[in-house]
């Protein structure tokens, strides 16, 4: 008999064919932690001398654009995120 969870994992790329609520339980704390780290990093940069000037840096602009990508719907956020930070040359 064929194991359908393995087939599902190959089709979706998800670990063991887990359902969305299970994935949310699995990843929520890590995602929240990483977003907090981004917020804290931006706070430190802005509070530092010349922080306002640093906020105009293209790297910060790219980070803020990436946050917009995260808010979009669709299952290609990671791909769009990587394209945003890829070197066009």
N, C-alpha and C positions, 0 to 999 in steps of 0.2 A: 504494500500500500504506500502511496506517495504521501510525503509530509507536506501539507499545504502551507504551513508556516514558513518552510524554507523557500517554497516557490514565491510566496508573498514577499519575503525579504529580498529576493532577487529582483522582483518587479519594482518594488518601491524604494529599495535602498535603505529600508528601516530595519533596525535590529530585531530579528525574530518576528517580524510582522506585528509589532506592537501597535496598539490603537492610540489615537491622539491623546486621550486623557492619561494613559499610562506614560506616554512620552512627556507630557507636560509635568507629571509627577517626577519623572526622572531628571528632567533638564531645568526645571524652574529655578531652583536655587543657584545653579551655575550661571544661568542667563542673568538673573538679577545681580549676582556678584560682579559679573563682567560689566554690566551697564553702570553699576555703582562706581567701578574703577574708572570708567570713561568719564563720568560726571566729576569725580574727585580730581582726575588729571586736568580736566578743563578748568575747574575751580582754581587749582594751584597755578596754572599758567596765567589765568586772568588776574589773580591777586598779586603776582610777581611784578617787580618793576618792569615797565614797558609791556604789561599784559595786554593793554588795548591794541598795541601795535602787533603783538603776536597773533591776536585773533584774526587779523587780516591775512595771515600767512596761508598759502594755498593748502598746506597740510591740514590746518584747522578747518578751512572751507570744505575740504574733502571729507573730513570726519563728520561735519554737520550734514553734508549731503548724504553720507552713509546712514545717518539717523533717519533721514527721509525715506531711504530705500527700505529700512526696517519696518516702517509704517505701512508700506504698500502691501497689497494682497498679491497672492501668487506664490508658487513654490519655487521661484527662481531668485530669491533674495540673495543667497550666497553667491550665485553667479554674477548678479548685478553689482554686488559689493566688491567682488574681486575685479571686475571690469573697471569700476571706479578708481581703484587703487593701482591698476596695472600701468606700466610705463608705456606710453603711446609710441615711443621711438623704436 
